[in-house]
Amino acid sequence: MPIGQHEGAGFVGEIPVLTDEPAPVTLQAVSTCEIHAIAGVDFLTLLHECRDFERQVFRLMQKRVRGLESFLRGRETMAALGTLSAGLAHELNNPAAALVRSLSELVPAIRQLENMNLTYGPTSPPQKPQSGSGCATSATTPFSRAGPMR
């Protein structure tokens, strides 16, 4: 994964020299260039003896650190956005899945009701007594019973 691109008339490798830790890197030139290697001891001597070189090295390191910080902030932002979108997708998917389950159970329930209608026949709601007959006791309602009143 490439982390940076360096322009000409610059240098790389100062951090491994300053920290005295090896850092394997792969370089690829996109144009014709010359590479000059300086021994770590010579680099440190030049750094201590030449104030202008020291400033240039530390300014470049500061610029690279800021670039890496910006890169890491961008990655953290993308990770947070990914987490947010995954949570949102989960919350949207749950009601949709419940709706699909409910609709898949609806068709068999309607079929069962149709079969019951064919088996037992259609039922109609109870008839209301006709108004004006004058006799409320002769009409049969769900709350009345046949027979003499007591």
C-alpha positions as CSV (number, residue, x, y, z in Angstrom):
1,M,0.0,0.0,0.0
2,P,1.7,3.2,-1.1
3,I,1.7,5.8,1.7
4,G,3.4,8.7,-0.1
5,Q,5.0,10.0,-3.2
6,H,8.1,12.0,-3.0
7,E,9.1,14.7,-5.5
8,G,12.6,15.2,-6.9
9,A,15.4,16.9,-5.1
10,G,14.4,15.4,-1.8
11,F,15.4,12.7,0.5
12,V,14.0,9.7,2.3
13,G,15.1,7.4,5.1
14,E,15.8,10.0,7.7
15,I,13.5,8.4,10.3
16,P,15.2,5.0,10.3
17,V,18.6,6.8,10.7
18,L,17.3,9.0,13.6
19,T,15.6,6.1,15.4
20,D,18.3,3.6,14.6
21,E,15.7,1.0,13.5
22,P,15.6,-0.6,10.1
23,A,12.6,0.2,8.0
24,P,12.4,-1.8,4.8
25,V,10.8,0.2,2.0
26,T,10.1,-0.3,-1.7
27,L,10.8,2.6,-4.0
28,Q,9.5,2.9,-7.6
29,A,10.7,5.7,-9.9
30,V,8.1,7.2,-12.2
31,S,10.7,9.1,-14.1
32,T,14.5,9.1,-14.6
33,C,16.2,9.8,-11.4
34,E,19.5,9.4,-9.5
35,I,19.8,7.9,-6.0
36,H,22.6,8.8,-3.7
37,A,23.1,6.8,-0.5
38,I,24.6,8.4,2.6
39,A,25.8,6.4,5.5
40,G,23.8,6.8,8.7
41,V,26.8,8.2,10.6
42,D,27.5,10.7,7.9
43,F,23.9,11.8,7.9
44,L,23.9,12.3,11.7
45,T,27.2,14.3,11.4
46,L,25.7,16.5,8.7
47,L,22.6,17.0,10.8
48,H,24.5,18.1,13.8
49,E,27.0,20.4,12.0
50,C,24.8,22.1,9.4
51,R,21.9,24.1,10.9
52,D,20.2,24.7,7.5
53,F,20.2,20.9,6.8
54,E,18.8,20.3,10.3
55,R,15.9,22.7,9.7
56,Q,15.2,21.2,6.3
57,V,15.1,17.7,7.7
58,F,12.8,18.6,10.6
59,R,10.5,20.6,8.4
60,L,10.2,17.7,6.0
61,M,9.5,15.3,8.9
62,Q,6.9,17.7,10.2
63,K,5.2,17.8,6.8
64,R,5.3,14.0,6.5
65,V,3.9,13.5,10.0
66,R,1.0,15.9,9.2
67,G,0.3,14.0,6.0
68,L,0.2,10.7,7.9
69,E,-2.1,12.2,10.5
70,S,-4.4,13.4,7.8
71,F,-4.3,10.0,6.2
72,L,-5.1,8.3,9.5
73,R,-8.0,10.7,10.2
74,G,-9.4,10.0,6.8
75,R,-9.2,6.2,7.5
76,E,-10.9,6.7,10.9
77,T,-13.6,8.7,9.3
78,M,-14.2,6.1,6.7
79,A,-14.3,3.4,9.4
80,A,-16.8,5.3,11.4
81,L,-18.9,6.0,8.3
82,G,-18.8,2.2,7.5
83,T,-20.0,1.4,11.0
84,L,-22.8,3.9,10.8
85,S,-24.0,2.7,7.4
86,A,-23.9,-1.0,8.6
87,G,-26.0,0.0,11.6
88,L,-28.4,1.9,9.4
89,A,-28.7,-1.0,7.0
90,H,-29.4,-3.4,9.9
91,E,-32.1,-1.1,11.3
92,L,-33.8,-0.7,7.9
93,N,-33.5,-4.4,7.1
94,N,-35.2,-5.6,10.3
95,P,-38.7,-4.0,9.6
96,A,-38.4,-5.0,6.0
97,A,-37.7,-8.6,7.0
98,A,-40.7,-8.6,9.4
99,L,-42.9,-7.3,6.7
100,V,-41.8,-10.0,4.3
101,R,-42.4,-12.7,6.9
102,S,-45.9,-11.3,7.7
103,L,-46.8,-11.2,4.0
104,S,-45.5,-14.7,3.4
105,E,-47.9,-15.9,6.2
106,L,-50.8,-13.9,4.9
107,V,-51.4,-16.0,1.7
108,P,-51.8,-19.3,3.6
109,A,-54.1,-17.7,6.1
110,I,-56.4,-16.4,3.3
111,R,-56.3,-19.9,1.6
112,Q,-57.4,-21.4,5.0
113,L,-60.3,-19.0,5.3
114,E,-61.4,-19.8,1.7
115,N,-61.3,-23.5,2.5
116,M,-63.4,-22.9,5.7
117,N,-65.9,-21.0,3.7
118,L,-66.2,-23.8,1.2
119,T,-66.5,-26.4,4.0
120,Y,-69.0,-24.6,6.3
121,G,-70.7,-22.4,3.8
122,P,-71.0,-18.7,3.8
123,T,-72.5,-17.2,6.9
124,S,-74.4,-14.0,6.9
125,P,-74.8,-11.6,9.8
126,P,-77.9,-11.9,11.9
127,Q,-81.0,-10.1,10.5
128,K,-82.2,-7.0,12.3
129,P,-85.9,-6.9,13.2
130,Q,-87.9,-4.8,10.8
131,S,-89.0,-1.6,12.3
132,G,-92.7,-1.0,12.6
133,S,-93.7,-4.6,13.2
134,G,-94.8,-3.7,16.7
135,C,-93.6,-6.9,18.3
136,A,-90.1,-6.9,19.6
137,T,-90.4,-10.3,21.3
138,S,-91.1,-12.2,18.1
139,A,-87.8,-11.2,16.5
140,T,-84.8,-13.4,17.2
141,T,-81.6,-11.5,18.0
142,P,-78.4,-12.9,19.2
143,F,-79.3,-11.8,22.7
144,S,-82.8,-13.1,22.8
145,R,-84.0,-16.6,23.3
146,A,-86.9,-18.5,21.8
147,G,-89.7,-19.4,24.2
148,P,-92.1,-17.7,26.6
149,M,-90.9,-14.8,28.6
150,R,-90.8,-15.2,32.4
